[in-house]
């Protein structure tokens, strides 16, 4: 979901390229629209790095009573407030020095100057006693020492020039009047944190729009690529355009990953808001369906719509920054582990946190998987052949298809190696770290041990297959205009969607009057009637009533037309579970 500013920026960028023949809008041109507005970000960074980004002034108190007392006094809030009040009071005689009253009260002003310098020296002495050697290494303390030294020089020079001609003394006093103004800069220690907070609110808004623009650009490139395949009458032209758009999409994904690396708190907040917005929109659409079906009456409709509208208004009150999830929180958020305490505890005991540097390789193409990696932080680049989805390479050759080079970027929350671990097939891609990366690693042995331990319906293995089947299906359906809103329909029909296993050379009946759609998500099947083969991922035609598995692992995603009875669910799970377990035992033997 894009906000209005991001949408208008993308529309403006697209319109600027319309009149240029053969022009493709890339992410580098889109970046110019937000980089021109990045002055606040630069100013905030300058303040944070050069002025405010200093070490914490607190240190361990000494064992001596006097030094311990000094430490207690110095680090009291009242002591700091008193310091600011003294600085403000010192501003009064400094301002009087610039008026015609300075000659009248010159003696009193000199006494005030001695008094405030003495207070500054007392403050510095207490801090030095409290902090010891660490005192001199803090920027603000160094600045305060400069003020004291300049103040002492001020007093010494004025007393030296006192016996000289009055004109020399007047000129000297005028010079040091200006120099005394630097004492007011002591208040910057109080002002700068508040100024940074104000700038942070504005920069967070800009960075939110920036992330929305990049995400909208990536989504637009992906949707347009699928539309080109539908409307283009020339295959060569379509392939060339898709190649350009795929490269532009990958550049956009890389930009999103870099933003997530540099501003993880802001990106997490943006993603959270977008997910909540999507859920509320889905709730609105579901309510419309229930109203049209007569399930919800008018009174309930008004209450529910009011509740959803209030939730949408509350989106504006969500914080602009949210701390990114930890490894433990990521485990809880995995769809096939959600709300399963025993399974989460099982993996928490066995999982390992691995750290990778820039350029490190997590896994290589054609190697057997060692386990799955859950990316906690950082960005990785995935390079290899396009996914085969369980179709053997010799079958690709018979179909005269080429393994197209494939590139993608994976960010925090993504999982590497799920499908390869399930099928025990070699990796089809190489994963390289674009930034420093931290992953939660679950070994293959631990994963299969969990499969054998958690066999309750739905089993852990089934839930992973179900998640992968939905991902593959939604990705495949985006290519077809007739199924552009299928992802929403899936959410509304989720209780009626399940995964079916088709063992090799076994026959399976489909479209028996209770199925809306049958999608081949992994492997290959053959139509038993006309002997035609189908390869994943594809939507099986409704004229196909019986299929036979022709691959080592074949999975179908079934969308039923009616609510599945508990008895049918139970029997289906019980049938699927022995098949998975039996397959694993054969592999081990």
FIMAR-683290 format. One line per field, with one value per residue (C-alpha): residue number from 0; chain; x, y, z. Coordinates in steps of 0.2 Angstrom, whole numbers. Layout:
BEGIN
nr c(NUM|...) .
kette c(A|...) .
c1 c(X|...) .
c2 c(Y|...) .
c3 c(Z|...) .
END
This chain:
BEGIN
nr c(0|1|2|3|4|5|6|7|8|9|10|11|12|13|14|15|16|17|18|19|20|21|22|23|24|25|26|27|28|29|30|31|32|33|34|35|36|37|38|39|40|41|42|43|44|45|46|47|48|49|50|51|52|53|54|55|56|57|58|59|60|61|62|63|64|65|66|67|68|69|70|71|72|73|74|75|76|77|78|79|80|81|82|83|84|85|86|87|88|89|90|91|92|93|94|95|96|97|98|99|100|101|102|103|104|105|106|107|108|109|110|111|112|113|114|115|116|117|118|119|120|121|122|123|124|125|126|127|128|129|130|131|132|133|134|135|136|137|138|139|140|141|142|143|144|145|146|147|148|149|150|151|152|153|154|155|156|157|158|159|160|161|162|163|164|165|166|167|168|169|170|171|172|173|174|175|176|177|178|179|180|181|182|183|184|185|186|187|188|189|190|191|192|193|194|195|196|197|198|199|200|201|202|203|204|205|206|207|208|209|210|211|212|213|214|215|216|217|218|219|220|221|222|223|224|225|226|227|228|229|230|231|232|233|234|235|236|237|238|239|240|241|242|243|244|245|246|247|248|249|250|251|252|253|254|255|256|257|258|259|260|261|262|263|264|265|266|267|268|269|270|271|272|273|274|275|276|277|278|279|280|281|282|283|284|285|286|287|288|289|290|291|292|293|294|295|296|297|298|299|300|301|302|303|304|305|306|307|308|309|310|311|312|313|314|315|316|317|318|319|320|321|322|323|324|325|326|327|328|329|330|331|332|333|334|335|336|337|338|339|340|341|342|343|344|345|346|347|348|349|350|351|352|353|354|355|356|357|358|359|360|361|362|363|364|365|366|367|368|369|370|371|372|373|374|375|376|377|378|379|380|381|382|383|384|385|386|387|388|389|390|391|392|393|394|395|396|397|398|399|400|401|402|403|404|405|406|407|408|409|410|411|412|413|414|415|416|417|418|419|420|421|422|423|424|425|426|427|428|429|430|431|432|433|434|435|436|437|438|439|440|441|442|443|444|445|446|447|448|449|450|451|452|453|454|455|456|457|458|459|460|461|462|463|464|465|466|467|468|469|470|471|472|473|474|475|476|477|478|479|480|481|482|483|484|485|486|487|488|489|490|491|492|493|494|495|496|497|498|499|500|501|502|503|504|505|506|507|508|509|510|511|512|513|514|515|516|517|518|519|520|521|522|523|524|525|526|527|528|529|530|531|532|533|534|535|536|537|538|539|540|541|542|543|544|545|546|547|548|549|550|551|552|553|554|555|556|557|558|559|560|561|562|563|564|565|566|567|568|569|570|571|572|573|574|575|576|577|578|579|580|581|582|583|584|585|586|587|588) .
kette c(A|A|A|A|A|A|A|A|A|A|A|A|A|A|A|A|A|A|A|A|A|A|A|A|A|A|A|A|A|A|A|A|A|A|A|A|A|A|A|A|A|A|A|A|A|A|A|A|A|A|A|A|A|A|A|A|A|A|A|A|A|A|A|A|A|A|A|A|A|A|A|A|A|A|A|A|A|A|A|A|A|A|A|A|A|A|A|A|A|A|A|A|A|A|A|A|A|A|A|A|A|A|A|A|A|A|A|A|A|A|A|A|A|A|A|A|A|A|A|A|A|A|A|A|A|A|A|A|A|A|A|A|A|A|A|A|A|A|A|A|A|A|A|A|A|A|A|A|A|A|A|A|A|A|A|A|A|A|A|A|A|A|A|A|A|A|A|A|A|A|A|A|A|A|A|A|A|A|A|A|A|A|A|A|A|A|A|A|A|A|A|A|A|A|A|A|A|A|A|A|A|A|A|A|A|A|A|A|A|A|A|A|A|A|A|A|A|A|A|A|A|A|A|A|A|A|A|A|A|A|A|A|A|A|A|A|A|A|A|A|A|A|A|A|A|A|A|A|A|A|A|A|A|A|A|A|A|A|A|A|A|A|A|A|A|A|A|A|A|A|A|A|A|A|A|A|A|A|A|A|A|A|A|A|A|A|A|A|A|A|A|A|A|A|A|A|A|A|A|A|A|A|A|A|A|A|A|A|A|A|A|A|A|A|A|A|A|A|A|A|A|A|A|A|A|A|A|A|A|A|A|A|A|A|A|A|A|A|A|A|A|A|A|A|A|A|A|A|A|A|A|A|A|A|A|A|A|A|A|A|A|A|A|A|A|A|A|A|A|A|A|A|A|A|A|A|A|A|A|A|A|A|A|A|A|A|A|A|A|A|A|A|A|A|A|A|A|A|A|A|A|A|A|A|A|A|A|A|A|A|A|A|A|A|A|A|A|A|A|A|A|A|A|A|A|A|A|A|A|A|A|A|A|A|A|A|A|A|A|A|A|A|A|A|A|A|A|A|A|A|A|A|A|A|A|A|A|A|A|A|A|A|A|A|A|A|A|A|A|A|A|A|A|A|A|A|A|A|A|A|A|A|A|A|A|A|A|A|A|A|A|A|A|A|A|A|A|A|A|A|A|A|A|A|A|A|A|A|A|A|A|A|A|A|A|A|A|A|A|A|A|A|A|A|A|A|A|A|A|A|A|A|A|A|A|A|A|A|A|A|A|A|A|A|A|A|A|A|A|A|A|A|A|A|A|A|A|A|A|A|A|A|A|A|A|A|A|A|A|A|A|A|A|A|A|A|A|A|A|A|A|A|A|A|A|A|A|A|A) .
c1 c(0|7|4|-2|16|24|11|11|30|30|16|27|42|33|25|42|48|32|37|55|55|63|65|64|62|75|78|92|81|68|81|83|65|69|88|83|73|87|94|86|93|111|109|103|117|130|123|123|140|150|141|130|136|149|152|141|149|145|159|161|162|178|180|185|171|175|176|161|151|157|151|134|132|139|127|111|98|98|117|114|99|109|123|110|103|120|124|107|111|128|119|112|129|135|120|123|140|133|122|126|125|141|151|140|141|158|164|149|151|169|163|150|163|174|159|154|171|173|157|163|179|170|159|174|183|169|167|186|185|170|176|195|205|189|184|196|190|172|169|158|170|184|172|169|188|190|177|186|203|197|188|204|214|200|203|222|222|210|220|236|229|221|236|238|228|209|207|217|207|191|196|202|185|176|185|182|164|161|172|162|146|154|148|130|135|135|116|119|121|103|96|104|96|79|83|89|72|62|73|71|52|53|67|57|42|54|62|45|40|57|54|36|43|55|43|30|43|48|29|25|40|34|16|20|32|17|6|19|18|-1|-2|14|12|31|40|57|51|43|58|69|57|56|75|76|62|69|85|77|67|82|90|75|76|94|89|76|89|101|87|83|101|103|86|80|69|60|58|51|38|33|31|20|9|7|3|-10|-17|-18|-27|-40|-43|-46|-58|-67|-69|-74|-87|-94|-95|-104|-116|-120|-123|-135|-125|-123|-138|-138|-135|-120|-114|-114|-104|-91|-88|-86|-74|-64|-64|-58|-43|-38|-38|-27|-14|-8|-4|8|26|37|51|50|64|68|63|76|80|68|54|58|55|38|33|37|20|24|29|16|8|17|26|33|40|47|56|63|71|77|87|95|96|113|116|128|137|143|154|152|155|154|144|131|127|132|123|124|129|117|108|115|99|89|94|82|89|89|98|107|104|109|110|103|110|107|95|77|68|64|50|55|56|71|84|82|64|69|80|65|54|68|68|83|87|86|99|89|94|85|88|83|81|78|64|67|71|85|84|66|61|78|79|61|65|84|89|104|104|98|106|121|118|131|131|128|130|135|122|116|106|97|103|93|102|94|96|87|73|70|70|57|46|47|43|28|17|0|-12|-7|11|26|31|14|13|30|23|7|17|28|13|4|20|23|4|3|19|13|-5|2|6|-12|-24|-39|-31|-24|-35|-32|-21|-36|-48|-35|-36|-55|-55|-40|-49|-54|-36|-25|-10|-11|3|4|16|26|16|0|-16|-26|-44|-46|-61|-73|-86|-79|-64|-63|-45|-31|-13|3|15|29|35|25|9|2|-17|-22|-35|-26|-8|-3|11|10|25|25|20|4|-15|-22|-37|-54|-55|-42|-51|-37|-18|-3|13|28|41|50|40|23|12|-5|-14|-32|-45|-62|-79|-87|-82|-71|-79|-68|-69|-62|-48|-43|-43|-33|-20|-19|-16|-3|7|12|17|29|36|38|47|60|63|66|79|88|89) .
c2 c(0|17|34|48|57|41|37|55|54|38|45|60|50|39|54|61|46|44|55|48|34|18|25|14|22|15|16|28|41|38|41|59|63|59|64|82|82|74|90|86|69|76|89|77|65|80|84|66|62|78|85|74|57|56|43|41|52|40|30|19|28|27|18|33|42|60|54|43|58|69|56|55|74|76|63|70|78|93|96|97|108|120|120|126|139|146|148|157|169|172|178|193|202|197|206|221|223|227|241|259|253|244|260|263|245|241|236|225|216|212|204|194|188|182|174|164|159|152|143|135|130|122|112|106|101|91|82|79|71|61|54|54|51|48|67|73|61|68|81|92|92|98|112|117|118|129|141|141|144|158|166|166|174|187|191|191|203|215|217|219|232|241|253|257|270|269|267|251|244|248|239|224|223|225|210|199|204|194|180|178|174|156|153|152|138|127|126|117|101|104|110|98|82|90|97|80|73|86|82|64|65|75|63|48|54|57|40|32|40|35|17|17|25|11|-3|4|5|-13|-19|-9|-17|-34|-31|-23|-37|-49|-38|-37|-56|-55|-41|-43|-51|-54|-66|-59|-41|-48|-57|-42|-30|-43|-44|-25|-24|-39|-29|-13|-23|-31|-14|-8|-23|-19|-1|-8|-19|-5|5|-9|-10|8|12|-5|4|14|0|-11|2|5|-14|-16|-2|-9|-26|-19|-9|-24|-34|-20|-19|-38|-36|-23|-34|-49|-39|-34|-52|-57|-43|-47|-65|-60|-67|-50|-38|-19|-16|-28|-20|-2|-8|-18|-4|9|-3|-5|14|17|5|13|30|23|19|37|35|20|24|30|18|0|-10|-25|-42|-53|-71|-77|-66|-71|-89|-85|-76|-91|-96|-115|-112|-99|-102|-119|-118|-135|-134|-117|-123|-138|-127|-114|-127|-133|-118|-108|-90|-88|-72|-68|-54|-44|-56|-72|-86|-95|-109|-113|-120|-139|-142|-152|-142|-143|-135|-119|-101|-88|-71|-60|-45|-40|-43|-57|-59|-75|-80|-96|-104|-101|-113|-130|-134|-153|-155|-164|-156|-170|-165|-147|-153|-163|-148|-138|-126|-117|-114|-95|-86|-80|-66|-60|-51|-59|-48|-51|-63|-73|-92|-100|-119|-124|-133|-141|-148|-155|-163|-167|-160|-150|-131|-122|-105|-97|-85|-71|-58|-41|-34|-41|-55|-64|-80|-92|-109|-125|-141|-154|-167|-157|-152|-170|-175|-162|-170|-187|-179|-167|-179|-172|-166|-155|-161|-149|-156|-153|-135|-131|-138|-129|-112|-116|-121|-104|-94|-104|-102|-84|-81|-91|-84|-66|-70|-73|-58|-69|-73|-55|-55|-74|-70|-61|-75|-87|-78|-79|-98|-103|-116|-125|-125|-140|-149|-166|-178|-188|-202|-208|-219|-217|-210|-196|-190|-171|-159|-171|-158|-151|-142|-125|-125|-138|-131|-141|-133|-146|-160|-166|-176|-184|-183|-201|-198|-189|-193|-175|-170|-155|-147|-136|-123|-123|-123|-140|-138|-142|-155|-166|-178|-190|-187|-199|-193|-193|-185|-190|-177|-171|-159|-152|-137|-140|-126|-134|-127|-131|-131|-146|-157|-161|-180|-177|-166|-179|-193|-182|-178|-196|-201|-188|-191|-209|-205|-191|-202|-217|-207|-201|-219|-224|-210|-214|-232) .
c3 c(0|-6|2|-8|-9|-15|-28|-35|-36|-46|-58|-61|-64|-76|-86|-88|-98|-108|-122|-124|-137|-130|-113|-98|-80|-69|-50|-52|-60|-47|-33|-39|-33|-15|-15|-18|-2|9|17|33|34|30|43|56|53|54|71|77|71|74|90|99|95|110|123|138|152|166|174|188|205|215|231|241|250|244|226|228|234|220|208|216|215|197|190|198|187|199|196|177|179|190|177|164|175|179|160|158|172|165|149|158|162|144|136|148|141|124|131|136|154|154|159|174|181|175|192|195|178|182|199|190|177|191|200|185|180|198|196|180|188|202|191|180|196|203|186|186|203|199|182|185|169|158|161|147|134|132|119|130|144|132|126|144|148|132|140|156|148|137|153|163|148|148|166|165|149|156|172|162|151|166|169|150|141|142|123|123|137|129|113|123|132|116|109|124|125|109|115|131|120|117|135|129|118|134|131|115|126|131|114|102|108|106|89|84|89|79|64|67|65|49|42|47|36|21|23|24|8|1|5|-2|-18|-20|-16|-27|-41|-39|-38|-54|-63|-58|-63|-79|-84|-82|-92|-106|-108|-110|-123|-133|-150|-153|-142|-145|-141|-125|-119|-122|-113|-99|-97|-95|-83|-73|-71|-66|-53|-46|-44|-35|-23|-20|-15|-3|5|7|15|27|31|35|43|50|63|50|37|51|55|37|34|50|44|27|34|46|31|20|34|37|18|17|32|22|7|17|26|9|4|20|18|0|6|19|33|41|44|43|62|63|46|54|69|60|47|61|70|54|50|68|66|50|58|72|59|60|79|76|80|66|71|78|83|71|77|86|81|94|87|70|74|82|66|54|47|50|68|73|90|92|108|108|90|93|109|100|86|99|108|92|81|79|75|61|56|38|32|15|1|10|2|12|0|-17|-33|-36|-17|-6|7|25|32|32|35|42|38|54|47|32|13|2|-17|-25|-41|-51|-63|-63|-51|-58|-45|-46|-65|-70|-81|-94|-95|-98|-113|-120|-119|-127|-113|-106|-88|-88|-76|-61|-49|-33|-17|0|16|34|37|21|23|12|7|13|-3|-6|12|10|-7|-3|-20|-23|-22|-38|-33|-25|-10|-7|6|0|17|34|37|53|51|62|55|58|52|40|53|66|54|49|68|70|56|65|82|77|67|74|61|52|53|53|36|29|35|27|11|12|15|0|-11|-7|-12|-28|-33|-30|-39|-54|-54|-56|-74|-78|-79|-75|-58|-53|-37|-33|-18|-9|-14|-6|10|10|6|16|26|10|3|6|-2|-9|-12|-28|-26|-42|-54|-43|-50|-42|-46|-47|-52|-45|-42|-26|-32|-39|-44|-44|-46|-49|-37|-38|-49|-64|-69|-84|-89|-89|-102|-116|-110|-109|-97|-86|-76|-61|-58|-68|-66|-72|-84|-78|-92|-83|-71|-67|-66|-63|-54|-65|-53|-37|-27|-34|-25|-29|-21|-20|-18|-13|-18|-1|17|21|34|49|45|28|34|47|34|22|35|41|23|19|35|32|14|20|34|22|10|23|29|11|9|25|20) .
END
